[in-house]
Amino acid sequence: MLILRYWGRVSSLNPERLLYKTLIEDQKLIKMTTWHHKVSSLLSEYNLHSISLYLKYNKTSWDLKVKNNIQDHFQSKWEAKLKFSSKLSEYNTWVGCFGAKNYLNSTRLEHSDNLAKLRSGGCFLRIETGRHEALPREERLCPCCHKDVEHVLHFLLHCELYTSLRTKHFKLISNYININKDTMLKEVWNTNKMSILFGSSNNLQLNELVMAYAISCFRTRRNHLNLKKKNRFWTRHIT
């Protein structure tokens, strides 16, 4: 972005300025390594080349146009990747919109970090770790209940290991929504809980409750699997 902003300033200089003359001489060179060639490539990539031919330079308007076009370009690539990524299928189902989310404003970094991992498919659920082992999707079973594939939906809504946590935390979430008398939020919670549990709300306090639930599930899962591992160890050595 800085190189394009600088190009806008240089190209608008007085033709008698040495820096402007240097730019003109650079444009005459055919070499692919010239600064002008690199800038031209960026202008084309971000759909700014035609604009730059007739747009009278104004620092504020040019900088804003550069920023918006780069963001639009990045967003288009992001949406295309999201559409065809099996890893991000759950994100596409329950979030699917571009932009920074409210839960990232939390000061509890461990909480927001774990929710970000759930959203991005970078967590340690079997749906993800099984991918690295080249296991078929249907064989990436939950190591806690062994009843279904351990994807985010199963982890947050269905696994029996977290039933008591679900009861406790869902009650806190429901109470908060009812106290705030937000009918739209209440409808979403009643019909599409995963949207709320995925941190899609713009309400930071609600997201804090959601993250508290997610981190409790993570810790319970870790403790449960560690205990199973210890039991297997002692069983092997005793027998």
Protein Blocks (a to p, Z undefined) as FASTA:
>chain_A
ZZmmmmmmmmmmcfkbmklmmmmmmmmpmbfkbmklmmmmmmmmnopmmmmmmmccdfkl
mmmmmmmmmmmmmmmmmmmmmmmmmklmmmmmmnopacddfklmpcblmlmmmmmmmmno
pacbfklmmmmnopafklmccfklopaccdfklmmmmmmklmmmmmmmmmmmmmmmmmno
paklmmmmmmmmmlmmnopafbfklmmmmmmmmmmmmmmmmmmmmmmmmmmmmmmmmZZ
